[in-house]
Amino acid sequence: MNSLLKNKNLNALVLSKNLVQYALQMRVLFFSWLAYEITQKDLWVGIVLGVGSTPILLSSYLGSYFSERYNINKIMFYSYLVILLMFGLFFIIDYENIYNLLILSFLFGIIMGVPSPPFWTIVINTFGKNNLSWINSYFYSFQFFGEMIIPLIFAFLIANFSSNYFISFACCIIIIATFLIYYFPKDSQIKNHKDKNIYDSFSKILKQNPVIFWMSIIVSIQSIFGVTIFIVLPQYANNFGVGATGFGIFFSANGAGIFLGTIFSFYTGIYRSKILVLVISTIGWDLGQIIFAFSTNYYLSIIVLFLMGFSAAYWVVAANLIFQNETTDKDRNKIMALFQFVSQLFFLGWLVGGLISNVTNAQIALIISGLSSYPIFIIAIISSKKLRIV
């Protein structure tokens, strides 16, 4: 563990990818708050964020395709430059127009899915599977530190300065992330230029690997139907009368819980039964959604979001580890692209959550979100012996 902590290649990978994640999280916060401020409707928050999901479905596969054929470090470099360009559009586009927000969200979706499959591929290729549980916790501790601190930065900058300061800050950290690519390990993967049999197809993976098949379905359902909480946070912030600052604190409380949970997972590791960890952490998240739905106390709501985040930390580390441990040299890029694909469906989940909240109300939408996972969990665990023992 100590040798890995001192490994400049790993540190560069972890810090660079997380800096980009921080910037993308800023974009989500900015878009969700703007959409609600402009329209005063949960549905529009879901629509604006949800339209970014459609291109992510394709771009995750593009990340896999490119990394099987081209140098991964170059893929990461050009992806980060495009993301920087997307943020630059904020300076020339009227983003207070709801339709311009839709266009920007779609453009971000085109590039957002590309870097992740190459990133996880080079991590596994370089450091192997023996240290994956520790590396996951190490990586996500950085990511969820951002989940905790970025909303506070958002609230401070938006409340006290113009949005240009906020956008400029995001651009700066992307530039730093891009420079760190210089310290990435070399891409050692054999490229698929002529021999089409070097790598397995997506259909073959899903047919022959029941763990990946069922996990793809489980994570998809949870991403689409289990994340309504994020759509209704602007509404609850307004209901409590806490405005943009309270909205940022809501997100920050959830991020603090995820960060602390990841630190705990760093030291405790993941229990041998990863599917059990996944189920227990899902229960913790869903109970939190239902309690939050009926909370009339601002401080209780903050505590609930914190505890939900703590559960989510173990879910993320365990889910990623299940996918990673199923990889081989012939399917690594595609399995990590599948994980990226199903986990990023939460953008579509925000659209679904916004629609349900608009048709019913926020409380009912949160109840539906909190109960959505269990039918597929039961079916998957009964159907697959291999899944039961992961």
C-alpha positions as CSV (number, residue, x, y, z in Angstrom):
1,M,0.0,0.0,0.0
2,N,2.8,2.5,0.9
3,S,4.6,1.8,-2.4
4,L,1.4,2.6,-4.3
5,L,0.9,5.8,-2.4
6,K,4.3,6.9,-3.5
7,N,3.7,5.8,-7.1
8,K,3.7,9.0,-9.2
9,N,1.9,7.3,-12.1
10,L,-1.0,6.2,-9.9
11,N,-1.2,9.6,-8.1
12,A,-1.2,11.4,-11.5
13,L,-4.0,9.1,-12.8
14,V,-6.1,9.6,-9.7
15,L,-5.6,13.3,-9.3
16,S,-6.1,14.1,-13.0
17,K,-9.3,12.1,-13.5
18,N,-10.7,13.5,-10.3
19,L,-10.0,17.1,-11.2
20,V,-12.0,16.6,-14.3
21,Q,-14.8,15.0,-12.3
22,Y,-14.8,18.1,-10.0
23,A,-15.3,20.3,-13.0
24,L,-18.1,18.1,-14.4
25,Q,-19.8,18.1,-10.9
26,M,-19.7,21.9,-11.0
27,R,-21.4,21.8,-14.4
28,V,-24.2,19.6,-12.9
29,L,-24.7,21.9,-9.9
30,F,-24.8,24.9,-12.1
31,F,-27.2,23.4,-14.6
32,S,-29.6,22.0,-12.0
33,W,-29.8,25.3,-10.1
34,L,-30.2,27.4,-13.2
35,A,-32.9,25.1,-14.7
36,Y,-34.9,25.4,-11.5
37,E,-34.4,29.2,-11.1
38,I,-35.5,29.8,-14.7
39,T,-38.5,27.5,-14.8
40,Q,-39.4,26.7,-11.1
41,K,-40.1,23.1,-12.2
42,D,-38.4,19.8,-11.2
43,L,-39.3,18.5,-14.7
44,W,-37.0,21.0,-16.4
45,V,-34.2,20.2,-14.0
46,G,-34.6,16.6,-15.1
47,I,-34.8,17.5,-18.8
48,V,-31.8,19.7,-18.8
49,L,-29.6,17.1,-17.0
50,G,-31.3,14.2,-18.7
51,V,-30.6,15.2,-22.3
52,G,-26.9,14.8,-21.5
53,S,-27.5,11.1,-20.9
54,T,-28.4,10.2,-24.5
55,P,-24.9,10.9,-26.0
56,I,-23.2,9.4,-23.0
57,L,-24.8,6.1,-24.1
58,L,-22.7,6.3,-27.2
59,S,-19.6,8.0,-25.9
60,S,-19.0,5.3,-23.3
61,Y,-18.7,2.8,-26.2
62,L,-16.5,5.2,-28.1
63,G,-14.1,5.3,-25.2
64,S,-13.9,1.5,-25.3
65,Y,-13.5,1.5,-29.1
66,F,-10.8,4.2,-29.1
67,S,-8.8,2.6,-26.3
68,E,-8.6,-0.7,-28.1
69,R,-7.1,1.0,-31.1
70,Y,-5.3,4.2,-30.1
71,N,-3.0,5.4,-27.3
72,I,-5.0,5.8,-24.1
73,N,-3.0,8.8,-22.9
74,K,-3.7,10.7,-26.1
75,I,-7.4,9.8,-25.8
76,M,-7.5,11.3,-22.3
77,F,-5.6,14.4,-23.4
78,Y,-7.9,15.2,-26.3
79,S,-11.0,14.4,-24.2
80,Y,-9.9,16.8,-21.5
81,L,-9.2,19.5,-24.2
82,V,-12.8,19.1,-25.5
83,I,-14.3,19.3,-22.0
84,L,-12.3,22.5,-21.5
85,L,-13.7,23.8,-24.8
86,M,-17.2,23.0,-23.6
87,F,-16.7,25.1,-20.5
88,G,-15.4,27.9,-22.7
89,L,-18.8,28.0,-24.4
90,F,-20.3,29.4,-21.1
91,F,-18.5,32.7,-21.8
92,I,-20.2,33.2,-25.2
93,I,-23.6,31.6,-24.9
94,D,-26.6,32.9,-23.0
95,Y,-26.9,30.0,-20.5
96,E,-29.9,31.7,-18.8
97,N,-32.0,30.6,-21.7
98,I,-33.4,27.2,-20.9
99,Y,-33.0,25.9,-24.5
100,N,-29.4,26.9,-24.6
101,L,-28.9,24.9,-21.4
102,L,-30.4,21.9,-23.2
103,I,-27.9,22.3,-26.1
104,L,-24.9,22.7,-23.7
105,S,-26.0,19.6,-21.7
106,F,-26.2,17.6,-24.9
107,L,-22.7,18.7,-25.9
108,F,-21.3,17.8,-22.6
109,G,-22.8,14.4,-22.9
110,I,-21.0,13.7,-26.2
111,I,-17.6,13.9,-24.5
112,M,-18.3,12.9,-20.9
113,G,-18.4,9.2,-21.4
114,V,-15.2,8.9,-23.4
115,P,-12.4,9.1,-20.8
116,S,-13.6,6.6,-18.2
117,P,-13.3,3.3,-20.0
118,P,-9.7,4.1,-21.0
119,F,-8.9,5.4,-17.5
120,W,-10.0,2.2,-15.8
121,T,-8.4,0.0,-18.5
122,I,-4.9,1.6,-18.0
123,V,-5.3,1.4,-14.2
124,I,-6.0,-2.4,-14.3
125,N,-3.4,-3.0,-17.0
126,T,-0.7,-1.1,-15.0
127,F,-1.5,-2.2,-11.4
128,G,-3.3,-5.5,-11.8
129,K,-6.2,-6.8,-9.8
130,N,-4.6,-7.6,-6.5
131,N,-4.8,-4.0,-5.3
132,L,-8.1,-3.0,-7.0
133,S,-10.1,-2.7,-3.8
134,W,-7.5,-0.4,-2.2
135,I,-7.1,1.6,-5.5
136,N,-10.9,2.0,-5.8
137,S,-11.1,3.4,-2.3
138,Y,-8.1,5.7,-2.9
139,F,-9.6,7.0,-6.2
140,Y,-13.1,7.5,-4.8
141,S,-11.8,9.2,-1.7
142,F,-10.5,12.0,-3.9
143,Q,-13.7,12.0,-6.0
144,F,-16.0,12.2,-3.0
145,F,-13.9,14.8,-1.3
146,G,-14.9,16.9,-4.3
147,E,-18.5,15.8,-3.8
148,M,-18.2,17.4,-0.4
149,I,-16.3,20.5,-1.1
150,I,-17.3,21.5,-4.6
151,P,-21.0,22.3,-3.6
152,L,-19.6,24.7,-1.0
153,I,-17.4,26.4,-3.6
154,F,-20.4,26.6,-5.9
155,A,-22.6,28.2,-3.2
156,F,-19.9,30.7,-2.2
157,L,-19.0,31.8,-5.7
158,I,-22.6,32.0,-7.0
159,A,-23.8,33.8,-3.8
160,N,-20.9,36.3,-3.7
161,F,-19.5,36.7,-7.3
162,S,-20.7,36.3,-10.8
163,S,-20.9,32.9,-12.5
164,N,-17.9,33.8,-14.6
165,Y,-15.7,33.2,-11.5
166,F,-17.3,29.8,-11.1
167,I,-16.7,28.9,-14.7
168,S,-13.1,30.2,-14.7
169,F,-12.3,28.0,-11.6
170,A,-13.6,24.9,-13.5
171,C,-11.4,25.8,-16.5
172,C,-8.3,26.1,-14.3
173,I,-8.7,22.7,-12.7
174,I,-9.2,21.1,-16.1
175,I,-6.0,22.7,-17.4
176,I,-4.1,21.2,-14.3
177,A,-5.7,17.8,-15.0
178,T,-4.5,17.9,-18.6
179,F,-0.9,18.7,-17.6
180,L,-0.9,15.7,-15.3
181,I,-1.3,13.4,-18.2
182,Y,2.4,13.8,-18.8
183,Y,3.0,11.6,-15.7
184,F,0.6,8.8,-16.7
185,P,2.0,5.3,-17.1
186,K,2.7,4.1,-20.6
187,D,-0.2,2.4,-22.4
188,S,0.9,-1.2,-22.6
189,Q,-2.2,-2.6,-24.2
190,I,-2.0,-4.4,-27.5
191,K,-4.0,-2.5,-30.1
192,N,-6.6,-4.0,-32.3
193,H,-5.6,-2.7,-35.8
194,K,-6.1,-5.8,-37.9
195,D,-6.9,-8.9,-35.9
196,K,-10.6,-8.6,-34.9
197,N,-10.4,-11.6,-32.6
198,I,-8.1,-9.9,-30.1
199,Y,-11.1,-8.6,-28.1
200,D,-14.5,-10.1,-27.2
201,S,-17.6,-8.4,-28.3
202,F,-20.2,-6.9,-26.1
203,S,-22.8,-9.5,-27.0
204,K,-20.4,-12.3,-26.1
205,I,-19.6,-10.8,-22.8
206,L,-23.2,-10.4,-21.8
207,K,-24.1,-13.9,-23.0
208,Q,-21.2,-15.7,-21.3
209,N,-20.8,-13.7,-18.1
210,P,-23.9,-13.8,-16.0
211,V,-22.3,-11.5,-13.3
212,I,-21.8,-8.7,-15.8
213,F,-25.2,-9.4,-17.4
214,W,-27.1,-9.1,-14.1
215,M,-25.0,-6.3,-12.7
216,S,-25.5,-4.3,-15.9
217,I,-29.3,-4.6,-15.4
218,I,-29.1,-3.9,-11.6
219,V,-27.0,-0.8,-12.0
220,S,-29.1,0.4,-14.9
221,I,-32.3,0.2,-12.9
222,Q,-30.8,1.9,-9.9
223,S,-29.3,4.7,-12.0
224,I,-32.6,5.3,-13.8
225,F,-35.1,5.0,-10.9
226,G,-33.0,5.4,-7.7
227,V,-31.6,8.9,-8.0
228,T,-34.7,11.1,-7.7
229,I,-33.3,12.8,-4.6
230,F,-31.0,15.0,-6.7
231,I,-33.8,16.3,-8.7
232,V,-35.9,17.5,-5.8
233,L,-33.1,19.1,-3.8
234,P,-33.6,22.6,-5.3
235,Q,-37.3,22.4,-4.4
236,Y,-36.6,21.3,-0.9
237,A,-34.0,24.1,-0.5
238,N,-36.7,26.6,-1.6
239,N,-39.2,25.0,0.7
240,F,-36.9,25.4,3.7
241,G,-36.1,29.0,2.6
242,V,-32.3,28.4,2.4
243,G,-31.8,29.2,-1.3
244,A,-28.6,28.6,-3.2
245,T,-26.5,28.3,0.0
246,G,-28.7,25.6,1.4
247,F,-28.8,23.8,-1.9
248,G,-25.1,23.7,-1.9
249,I,-25.0,22.5,1.7
250,F,-27.5,19.7,0.8
251,F,-25.1,18.4,-1.9
252,S,-22.1,19.0,0.4
253,A,-23.6,16.9,3.2
254,N,-24.2,14.1,0.8
255,G,-20.7,14.4,-0.5
256,A,-19.2,14.5,3.0
257,G,-21.0,11.2,3.8
258,I,-19.6,9.6,0.6
259,F,-16.1,10.9,1.4
260,L,-16.2,9.6,5.0
261,G,-17.6,6.3,3.8
262,T,-14.8,6.0,1.2
263,I,-12.2,6.6,3.9
264,F,-13.8,3.9,6.0
265,S,-13.8,1.5,3.0
266,F,-10.1,2.4,2.5
267,Y,-9.3,0.9,5.9
268,T,-12.0,-1.8,6.2
269,G,-11.8,-3.1,2.6
270,I,-14.9,-4.6,1.0
271,Y,-16.4,-7.6,2.7
272,R,-15.8,-10.9,0.8
273,S,-19.5,-10.9,-0.5
274,K,-19.5,-7.8,-2.6
275,I,-23.1,-8.4,-3.7
276,L,-24.1,-8.3,0.0
277,V,-22.4,-5.0,0.4
278,L,-24.2,-3.8,-2.6
279,V,-27.6,-4.8,-1.2
280,I,-27.0,-3.4,2.3
281,S,-25.7,0.0,0.9
282,T,-28.7,0.2,-1.4
283,I,-31.1,-0.3,1.5
284,G,-29.3,2.5,3.4
285,W,-29.7,4.9,0.4
286,D,-33.3,4.1,-0.2
287,L,-34.3,4.4,3.5
288,G,-32.7,7.8,3.4
289,Q,-34.7,8.9,0.4
290,I,-38.0,8.0,2.1
291,I,-37.1,9.7,5.4
292,F,-35.9,12.8,3.5
293,A,-39.2,12.9,1.6
294,F,-41.2,13.5,4.8
295,S,-38.6,15.5,6.7
296,T,-39.8,19.0,7.8
297,N,-36.6,19.8,9.6
298,Y,-33.7,21.3,7.6
299,Y,-31.0,19.9,9.9
300,L,-32.5,16.4,9.9
301,S,-32.5,16.5,6.1
302,I,-28.8,17.4,6.2
303,I,-28.1,14.4,8.5
304,V,-30.1,12.1,6.3
305,L,-28.2,13.1,3.2
306,F,-24.9,12.6,5.0
307,L,-25.9,9.0,6.0
308,M,-27.1,8.3,2.4
309,G,-23.8,9.4,1.2
310,F,-22.0,7.1,3.6
311,S,-24.0,4.1,2.2
312,A,-23.4,5.3,-1.4
313,A,-19.6,5.2,-0.9
314,Y,-19.6,1.4,-0.2
315,W,-22.0,0.9,-3.1
316,V,-19.8,2.7,-5.6
317,V,-16.6,0.9,-4.5
318,A,-18.3,-2.5,-4.4
319,A,-20.0,-2.1,-7.8
320,N,-16.9,-1.0,-9.6
321,L,-14.9,-3.8,-8.0
322,I,-17.4,-6.4,-9.2
323,F,-17.1,-5.2,-12.8
324,Q,-13.3,-4.9,-12.5
325,N,-12.8,-8.5,-11.1
326,E,-14.7,-9.9,-14.0
327,T,-12.3,-8.5,-16.6
328,T,-9.8,-10.3,-18.7
329,D,-7.3,-9.0,-21.3
330,K,-9.8,-9.8,-24.0
331,D,-12.8,-7.8,-22.6
332,R,-11.3,-5.3,-20.2
333,N,-12.1,-2.2,-22.2
334,K,-15.7,-3.3,-23.0
335,I,-16.6,-4.4,-19.4
336,M,-15.4,-1.0,-18.0
337,A,-17.3,0.7,-20.8
338,L,-20.4,-1.2,-19.7
339,F,-19.8,0.0,-16.1
340,Q,-19.4,3.5,-17.3
341,F,-22.6,3.2,-19.5
342,V,-24.9,1.8,-16.8
343,S,-23.6,4.0,-14.0
344,Q,-23.9,7.2,-16.1
345,L,-27.6,6.5,-16.8
346,F,-28.3,8.5,-13.7
347,F,-28.6,11.5,-16.0
348,L,-31.5,9.7,-17.6
349,G,-32.7,8.9,-14.1
350,W,-32.8,12.6,-13.3
351,L,-35.1,13.1,-16.3
352,V,-37.3,10.2,-15.1
353,G,-37.3,11.5,-11.5
354,G,-38.2,15.0,-12.7
355,L,-41.1,13.6,-14.8
356,I,-42.5,11.5,-11.9
357,S,-42.2,14.4,-9.5
358,N,-44.0,16.7,-12.0
359,V,-46.8,14.2,-12.6
360,T,-47.2,13.4,-8.9
361,N,-45.2,15.3,-6.3
362,A,-41.7,15.2,-4.8
363,Q,-42.7,12.9,-1.9
364,I,-44.3,10.2,-4.1
365,A,-41.4,10.4,-6.5
366,L,-38.9,9.8,-3.7
367,I,-41.0,6.8,-2.4
368,I,-41.0,5.3,-5.9
369,S,-37.3,5.9,-6.2
370,G,-36.7,4.2,-2.8
371,L,-38.6,1.0,-3.7
372,S,-37.5,0.6,-7.3
373,S,-34.4,-1.6,-6.9
374,Y,-35.7,-4.7,-5.0
375,P,-37.6,-6.6,-7.7
376,I,-34.5,-6.8,-9.9
377,F,-32.2,-7.6,-7.0
378,I,-34.5,-10.6,-6.0
379,I,-34.7,-11.9,-9.6
380,A,-31.0,-11.5,-10.2
381,I,-29.9,-13.2,-7.0
382,I,-32.3,-16.1,-7.5
383,S,-31.3,-16.5,-11.1
384,S,-27.5,-16.5,-10.9
385,K,-25.4,-18.6,-8.6
386,K,-22.3,-16.8,-9.7
387,L,-23.7,-13.5,-8.8
388,R,-24.6,-14.8,-5.3
389,I,-20.9,-15.6,-4.6
390,V,-19.2,-12.6,-6.0
